[in-house]
Amino acid sequence: METIGTPWMWLGFFAFVIIMLLVDLFLLGGRKAHKVSIKEAALWSIVWVSIALLFNAALWWYLEQTSGREVADTKALEFLTGYLVEKSLAIDNVFVWLMLFSYFAIPIEYQRRVLLYGVLGALVMRTVMILLGAWLLAHFHWILYVFGAFLLFTGIKMLWFSEHQSDLEQNPLVRWLRGHMRVTTILHQERFFVMQDGLRYATPLFLVLILVEITDLIFAVDSIPAIFAITGDPFIVLTSNIFAILGLRAMYFLLADFANRFVLLKYGLALVLVFIGSKMLLLDVYKIPIEWSLLVVAGIIGLSVVLSMFYTRQQRTIDIK
């Protein structure tokens, strides 16, 4: 499969990702249990989005110098669209994480360690799945239709069951973990395991970590086909995915107090999946221009956010009356 990524571009990008993770872990309070304020989360969200946009600008400049304006414009648009799609779908991760932390009553100051491991796990899983997906598409073109049908089905399913509330108490995995592991009834700060009466016990925080990693894998299965509908270039697919994930922890803390205001966003995400799945199924019939894909995705997400805020404001007005 053709890619704009040269060996030094791949190495440089992975080196950058490692450096940013180390900065987050060692220099920015990542190792200390503390409550992340909205101001801090907003600042880091702006930083991560700005870094992604600067990377895209640098990529455009490099390609414009080496491959011409047409290639540079196309690849920059592909990155921007892929980044927006992955960032939007990542919001679903945030809502699930909120549900998990709420169910297990995890204080917000102890959540950051689970989220750090969750992001690291997501980075590894996305990288492996993207490379595997690129290999499959290079050797089996028909798998595009499988990806498209899967996304279309997932989007319709999200629309159909949008009002369904998950019952974690009846979740088979949660019940299996509780039945096969010794689990403490209380938290022990940020510890995943503790020793009691000479036996090793897992803490509820460890159960949350397992569920976060599994949900990361499930969402990766949704989002990887979605990005391949935007571009088949593995370098663009991987970089847009990774940049979306790097800002996920900050976005979680930013949205944690406002999630209930975006009640209609789940419908927007479902429609995005329906659109992308349809785009992939029609790829050999009509290739929707990347500019239109960007406008459609941005329009759906933007409209669902605006309508959500209007709806919640109306509901608060009704409740006051």
RAGIVEN-V899254 format. One record per pair of residues at least 12 apart in sequence whose C-alpha atoms are under 10 Angstrom apart, sorted by the first residue. I is the first residue (numbers start at 0). GAP is how many residues later the second one is. D is the distance in whole Angstrom. If there is no record, write none. Layout:
I:GAP:D + I:GAP:D
This chain:
0:133:7 + 0:134:8 + 0:135:10 + 0:136:8 + 0:137:5 + 0:138:9 + 0:231:8 + 0:232:7 + 0:233:8 + 1:132:10 + 1:136:9 + 1:230:8 + 1:231:6 + 1:232:8 + 1:233:10 + 2:229:8 + 2:230:5 + 2:231:6 + 2:232:6 + 2:233:8 + 3:55:10 + 3:59:9 + 3:63:9 + 3:67:10 + 3:71:9 + 3:229:7 + 3:230:9 + 3:231:7 + 3:232:8 + 4:228:8 + 4:229:8 + 4:230:5 + 4:231:8 + 5:229:9 + 8:50:10 + 8:226:9 + 9:225:8 + 9:228:10 + 9:229:9 + 12:42:10 + 12:222:10 + 12:225:10 + 12:226:8 + 12:229:10 + 13:225:9 + 13:228:10 + 16:106:10 + 16:222:10 + 16:225:8 + 16:226:9 + 16:229:8 + 19:226:9 + 20:95:9 + 20:98:10 + 20:99:9 + 20:225:8 + 23:92:9 + 23:222:10 + 24:88:10 + 24:91:8 + 29:82:7 + 29:83:8 + 29:86:8 + 30:81:9 + 30:82:8 + 30:85:10 + 31:77:9 + 31:78:9 + 31:80:9 + 31:81:9 + 31:158:10 + 32:75:9 + 32:76:5 + 32:77:6 + 32:78:8 + 32:79:7 + 32:80:8 + 32:156:8 + 32:157:7 + 33:73:10 + 33:74:8 + 33:75:4 + 33:76:7 + 33:77:9 + 33:78:8 + 34:72:9 + 34:73:6 + 34:74:4 + 34:75:8 + 34:76:9 + 34:77:8 + 34:218:9 + 35:72:8 + 35:73:7 + 35:75:10 + 35:76:8 + 35:214:9 + 35:217:7 + 35:218:9 + 36:216:8 + 36:217:8 + 37:212:9 + 37:213:10 + 37:215:7 + 37:216:5 + 37:217:9 + 37:218:9 + 37:219:8 + 38:214:10 + 38:215:8 + 39:210:8 + 39:213:9 + 39:214:8 + 40:206:10 + 40:208:8 + 40:209:5 + 40:210:7 + 40:211:8 + 40:212:6 + 40:213:5 + 40:214:9 + 41:208:7 + 41:209:8 + 41:211:8 + 41:212:6 + 41:213:9 + 42:207:8 + 42:211:9 + 43:203:8 + 43:205:9 + 43:206:6 + 43:207:8 + 43:210:9 + 44:201:10 + 44:202:6 + 44:203:8 + 44:204:9 + 44:205:5 + 44:206:6 + 44:207:10 + 44:208:10 + 44:209:8 + 45:201:9 + 45:204:9 + 45:205:10 + 46:200:9 + 46:203:10 + 47:195:8 + 47:196:8 + 47:197:10 + 47:198:7 + 47:199:5 + 47:200:9 + 47:202:9 + 47:203:10 + 48:34:10 + 48:38:10 + 48:194:8 + 48:195:8 + 48:197:9 + 48:198:7 + 50:192:8 + 50:196:10 + 51:27:9 + 51:28:9 + 51:31:8 + 51:187:9 + 51:188:8 + 51:190:10 + 51:191:6 + 51:192:8 + 51:194:10 + 51:195:10 + 52:23:10 + 52:26:9 + 52:27:8 + 52:30:9 + 52:190:10 + 54:21:10 + 54:24:10 + 54:184:9 + 54:185:10 + 54:188:9 + 55:16:10 + 55:19:9 + 55:20:6 + 55:21:9 + 55:22:10 + 55:23:7 + 55:24:7 + 55:27:10 + 55:180:10 + 55:183:10 + 55:184:9 + 56:15:10 + 56:19:7 + 57:18:9 + 58:13:8 + 58:14:10 + 58:16:8 + 58:17:7 + 58:20:9 + 58:177:10 + 59:12:5 + 59:13:7 + 59:14:9 + 59:15:7 + 59:16:6 + 59:17:9 + 59:19:10 + 60:12:10 + 60:15:9 + 62:12:8 + 62:13:9 + 73:157:10 + 73:215:10 + 73:216:8 + 73:217:9 + 74:156:9 + 74:158:9 + 74:161:7 + 74:215:10 + 75:160:9 + 76:153:10 + 76:154:10 + 76:213:7 + 76:214:7 + 76:216:10 + 76:217:8 + 77:149:9 + 77:152:6 + 77:153:6 + 77:154:10 + 77:155:9 + 77:158:7 + 77:159:9 + 77:162:9 + 77:212:7 + 77:213:9 + 77:215:9 + 77:216:9 + 78:148:10 + 78:151:9 + 78:152:8 + 78:154:10 + 78:156:9 + 78:157:6 + 78:158:7 + 78:159:10 + 78:160:8 + 78:161:6 + 78:162:9 + 79:156:9 + 79:160:8 + 79:210:10 + 79:214:8 + 80:146:9 + 80:149:7 + 80:150:9 + 80:159:9 + 80:209:8 + 80:210:8 + 80:211:10 + 80:212:7 + 80:213:5 + 80:214:9 + 80:215:10 + 80:216:8 + 80:217:9 + 81:141:10 + 81:144:8 + 81:145:6 + 81:146:9 + 81:147:9 + 81:148:6 + 81:149:8 + 81:154:8 + 81:155:7 + 81:156:10 + 81:157:9 + 81:158:6 + 81:159:7 + 81:162:9 + 81:208:10 + 81:211:10 + 81:212:8 + 81:215:10 + 82:144:9 + 82:153:9 + 82:154:9 + 82:155:10 + 82:156:8 + 82:157:5 + 82:158:6 + 82:159:9 + 82:160:7 + 82:161:6 + 82:162:10 + 83:143:10 + 83:156:8 + 83:157:10 + 83:160:8 + 83:210:8 + 83:213:8 + 83:214:7 + 83:217:9 + 84:138:8 + 84:141:8 + 84:142:7 + 84:145:9 + 84:155:9 + 84:156:9 + 84:159:9 + 84:184:9 + 84:187:8 + 84:188:9 + 84:191:9 + 84:208:10 + 84:209:9 + 84:212:7 + 84:213:8 + 84:216:9 + 85:134:10 + 85:136:10 + 85:137:7 + 85:138:9 + 85:140:8 + 85:141:7 + 85:151:10 + 85:154:7 + 85:155:6 + 85:156:9 + 85:157:9 + 85:158:6 + 85:159:8 + 86:136:10 + 86:153:9 + 86:154:8 + 86:155:10 + 86:156:9 + 86:157:5 + 86:158:8 + 86:160:9 + 86:161:8 + 86:164:10 + 87:135:10 + 87:156:9 + 87:177:9 + 87:180:9 + 87:181:7 + 87:184:9 + 87:209:9 + 87:210:9 + 87:213:7 + 88:130:8 + 88:131:10 + 88:133:9 + 88:134:7 + 88:137:9 + 88:155:9 + 88:177:9 + 88:179:10 + 88:180:6 + 88:181:9 + 88:183:9 + 88:184:9 + 88:212:10 + 89:126:9 + 89:129:8 + 89:130:9 + 89:133:8 + 89:151:10 + 89:154:8 + 89:155:7 + 89:157:10 + 89:158:7 + 89:161:9 + 89:162:10 + 89:179:10 + 90:157:8 + 90:160:8 + 90:161:8 + 90:164:9 + 90:168:10 + 90:174:9 + 90:175:9 + 90:178:9 + 91:123:10 + 91:127:8 + 91:173:9 + 91:174:8 + 91:177:8 + 92:119:9 + 92:122:7 + 92:123:7 + 92:125:10 + 92:126:7 + 92:127:10 + 92:155:9 + 92:159:9 + 93:154:8 + 93:155:9 + 93:157:8 + 93:158:5 + 93:159:9 + 93:160:10 + 93:161:8 + 93:162:8 + 93:165:9 + 94:157:8 + 94:160:9 + 94:161:8 + 94:164:7 + 94:165:10 + 94:171:10 + 95:70:10 + 95:115:10 + 95:116:8 + 95:119:8 + 95:120:10 + 96:14:10 + 96:17:10 + 96:18:9 + 96:21:10 + 96:111:9 + 96:112:10 + 96:114:9 + 96:115:7 + 96:118:9 + 96:119:10 + 96:155:8 + 96:159:9 + 97:13:10 + 97:154:8 + 97:155:10 + 97:157:9 + 97:158:7 + 97:159:10 + 97:161:9 + 98:67:9 + 98:69:9 + 99:68:8 + 99:107:10 + 99:108:7 + 99:109:10 + 99:111:8 + 99:112:8 + 100:13:10 + 100:103:10 + 100:104:9 + 100:107:7 + 100:108:10 + 100:111:10 + 102:64:10 + 102:65:8 + 102:66:9 + 102:105:9 + 103:64:10 + 103:82:10 + 103:83:10 + 103:100:7 + 103:101:8 + 103:103:9 + 103:104:7 + 104:81:10 + 104:82:9 + 104:99:9 + 104:100:10 + 105:80:10 + 105:81:8 + 105:83:9 + 105:84:10 + 105:98:8 + 105:99:7 + 105:102:9 + 106:80:10 + 106:82:9 + 107:145:9 + 107:148:9 + 108:80:9 + 108:81:9 + 109:77:9 + 109:78:10 + 109:79:7 + 109:80:6 + 109:81:9 + 109:95:8 + 110:78:10 + 110:79:8 + 110:94:8 + 110:97:9 + 110:98:10 + 110:138:10 + 110:142:10 + 111:78:9 + 111:137:8 + 111:138:10 + 111:140:10 + 111:141:9 + 112:77:7 + 112:78:9 + 112:79:10 + 112:92:9 + 112:96:9 + 113:76:9 + 113:78:9 + 113:91:8 + 113:92:8 + 113:94:8 + 113:95:6 + 113:96:9 + 113:98:8 + 113:99:9 + 114:93:10 + 114:94:8 + 114:97:8 + 114:98:9 + 114:133:9 + 114:134:6 + 114:135:10 + 114:137:9 + 115:93:10 + 115:130:10 + 115:132:10 + 115:133:7 + 116:92:8 + 116:93:10 + 116:95:9 + 116:96:8 + 117:90:10 + 117:91:7 + 117:92:9 + 117:93:9 + 117:94:6 + 117:95:6 + 117:96:9 + 117:97:9 + 117:98:7 + 117:127:10 + 117:130:10 + 117:131:9 + 118:93:9 + 118:94:9 + 118:97:8 + 118:123:10 + 118:126:7 + 118:127:7 + 118:128:9 + 118:129:7 + 118:130:7 + 119:93:9 + 119:125:9 + 119:126:9 + 120:91:9 + 120:92:6 + 120:93:9 + 120:95:8 + 120:96:9 + 121:90:9 + 121:91:7 + 121:92:10 + 121:93:9 + 121:94:6 + 121:95:7 + 121:97:9 + 121:98:8 + 121:119:10 + 121:120:9 + 121:123:7 + 121:124:10 + 122:93:9 + 122:97:10 + 122:115:10 + 122:118:9 + 122:119:7 + 122:120:10 + 122:122:7 + 122:123:8 + 123:118:10 + 124:88:9 + 124:91:8 + 124:92:7 + 124:95:8 + 124:96:10 + 125:90:9 + 125:91:8 + 125:93:10 + 125:94:6 + 125:95:9 + 125:97:9 + 125:98:7 + 125:111:10 + 125:112:8 + 125:115:8 + 125:116:8 + 125:119:9 + 126:93:10 + 126:97:10 + 126:107:10 + 126:110:10 + 126:111:7 + 126:112:10 + 126:114:9 + 126:115:8 + 127:110:10 + 128:88:10 + 128:91:8 + 128:92:8 + 128:95:7 + 128:96:10 + 128:109:10 + 129:90:9 + 129:94:7 + 129:95:9 + 129:97:9 + 129:98:9 + 129:104:7 + 129:105:10 + 129:107:7 + 129:108:7 + 129:111:9 + 130:103:7 + 130:104:10 + 130:106:9 + 130:107:8 + 132:14:10 + 132:91:8 + 132:92:8 + 132:95:8 + 132:99:10 + 132:101:9 + 133:94:8 + 133:98:7 + 133:99:8 + 133:100:6 + 133:101:10 + 133:103:9 + 134:99:9 + 136:91:9 + 136:95:8 + 137:94:9 + 142:82:10 + 143:81:8 + 143:84:8 + 143:85:8 + 143:133:10 + 143:136:7 + 143:137:7 + 143:138:10 + 143:139:9 + 143:140:10 + 144:132:9 + 144:133:10 + 144:135:7 + 144:136:5 + 144:137:9 + 144:138:9 + 144:139:10 + 145:79:9 + 145:131:9 + 145:134:9 + 145:135:8 + 146:74:10 + 146:75:9 + 146:77:9 + 146:78:5 + 146:79:8 + 146:81:9 + 146:82:9 + 146:129:10 + 146:130:7 + 146:133:8 + 146:134:8 + 147:77:7 + 147:78:8 + 147:80:10 + 147:81:8 + 147:125:9 + 147:126:9 + 147:127:10 + 147:128:7 + 147:129:4 + 147:130:6 + 147:131:8 + 147:132:5 + 147:133:5 + 147:134:9 + 147:135:9 + 148:125:9 + 148:127:10 + 148:128:6 + 148:129:8 + 148:131:8 + 148:132:7 + 149:71:10 + 149:72:8 + 149:75:8 + 149:76:10 + 149:123:9 + 149:124:10 + 149:127:7 + 150:70:10 + 150:71:7 + 150:72:9 + 150:73:10 + 150:74:7 + 150:75:7 + 150:78:10 + 150:119:9 + 150:121:9 + 150:122:6 + 150:123:6 + 150:124:9 + 150:125:7 + 150:126:5 + 150:127:8 + 150:129:9 + 150:130:10 + 151:118:9 + 151:119:9 + 151:120:9 + 151:121:6 + 151:122:5 + 151:123:8 + 151:124:8 + 151:125:5 + 151:126:6 + 151:127:10 + 151:128:9 + 151:129:9 + 152:117:10 + 152:120:9 + 152:121:8 + 152:124:8 + 153:68:8 + 153:116:8 + 153:117:10 + 153:119:7 + 153:120:8 + 153:123:9 + 154:67:10 + 154:111:10 + 154:112:9 + 154:113:10 + 154:114:8 + 154:115:4 + 154:116:6 + 154:117:7 + 154:118:5 + 154:119:5 + 154:120:9 + 154:121:9 + 154:122:8 + 155:111:10 + 155:114:7 + 155:115:8 + 155:117:8 + 155:118:7 + 156:113:8 + 156:117:10 + 157:108:8 + 157:109:7 + 157:110:10 + 157:111:8 + 157:112:6 + 157:113:9 + 157:115:9 + 157:116:10 + 158:107:8 + 158:108:6 + 158:109:9 + 158:110:9 + 158:111:6 + 158:112:8 + 158:115:10 + 159:107:10 + 159:110:9 + 161:102:9 + 161:104:7 + 161:105:7 + 161:108:9 + 162:103:10 + 172:34:10 + 172:37:10 + 172:38:8 + 172:41:10 + 173:33:8 + 173:34:9 + 173:36:10 + 173:37:8 + 176:30:8 + 176:33:9 + 177:24:10 + 177:26:10 + 177:29:9 + 180:19:10 + 180:20:8 + 180:21:7 + 180:22:10 + 180:26:10 + 181:17:9 + 181:18:8 + 181:19:5 + 181:20:6 + 181:21:8 + 182:17:9 + 182:18:5 + 182:19:5 + 182:20:5 + 182:21:7 + 182:22:10 + 182:23:9 + 182:24:9 + 183:12:9 + 183:16:10 + 183:17:6 + 183:18:6 + 183:19:5 + 183:20:7 + 183:21:10 + 184:16:10 + 184:17:10 + 184:18:7 + 184:19:7 + 185:17:7 + 185:18:7 + 185:19:9 + 186:15:10 + 186:16:6 + 186:17:6 + 186:18:7 + 186:19:10 + 187:14:10 + 187:15:7 + 187:16:9 + 187:17:8 + 188:14:9 + 188:16:9 + 189:13:9 + 189:15:7 + 189:16:9 + 190:12:7 + 190:13:9 + 190:14:7 + 190:15:8 + 191:12:8 + 191:13:6 + 191:14:5 + 191:15:8 + 191:16:10 + 191:17:9 + 192:12:9 + 192:13:7 + 219:21:10 + 221:51:9 + 222:18:9 + 222:50:9 + 223:13:8 + 223:14:9 + 223:17:8 + 224:48:10 + 224:51:9 + 224:52:9 + 224:55:9 + 225:46:9 + 225:47:7 + 225:48:10 + 225:49:10 + 225:50:6 + 225:51:7 + 225:53:10 + 225:54:9 + 226:13:9 + 226:14:8 + 226:49:9 + 227:48:10 + 227:52:8 + 228:47:6 + 228:48:8 + 228:49:9 + 228:50:7 + 228:51:5 + 228:52:9 + 228:54:8 + 228:64:10 + 229:46:8 + 229:49:9 + 229:50:8 + 229:58:10 + 229:59:10 + 229:60:7 + 229:63:8 + 229:64:9 + 230:59:9 + 259:48:9 + 259:49:10 + 259:52:8 + 260:44:9 + 260:46:10 + 260:47:6 + 260:48:6 + 260:49:9 + 260:50:8 + 260:51:6 + 260:52:9 + 261:42:8 + 261:43:6 + 261:44:9 + 261:45:9 + 261:46:5 + 261:47:7 + 261:48:10 + 261:49:9 + 261:50:8 + 262:41:9 + 262:42:9 + 262:44:9 + 262:45:6 + 262:46:8 + 262:48:8 + 262:49:8 + 263:37:10 + 263:39:9 + 263:40:6 + 263:41:7 + 263:42:9 + 263:43:7 + 263:44:5 + 263:45:9 + 263:47:8 + 263:48:9 + 264:35:9 + 264:36:7 + 264:37:9 + 264:38:9 + 264:39:5 + 264:40:6 + 264:41:9 + 264:42:9 + 264:43:7 + 264:44:10 + 265:35:9 + 265:38:8 + 265:39:10 + 265:42:10 + 266:33:9 + 266:34:9 + 266:37:7 + 267:29:9 + 267:31:9 + 267:32:6 + 267:33:6 + 267:34:9 + 267:35:8 + 267:36:5 + 267:37:8 + 268:28:9 + 268:31:8 + 268:32:7 + 268:35:9 + 269:30:10 + 270:26:9 + 270:29:7 + 270:30:9 + 271:21:10 + 271:24:8 + 271:25:6 + 271:26:9 + 271:27:10 + 271:28:7 + 271:29:8 + 272:24:9 + 274:18:9 + 274:21:8 + 274:22:8 + 274:25:10 + 275:17:8 + 275:20:10 + 275:21:9 + 278:14:9
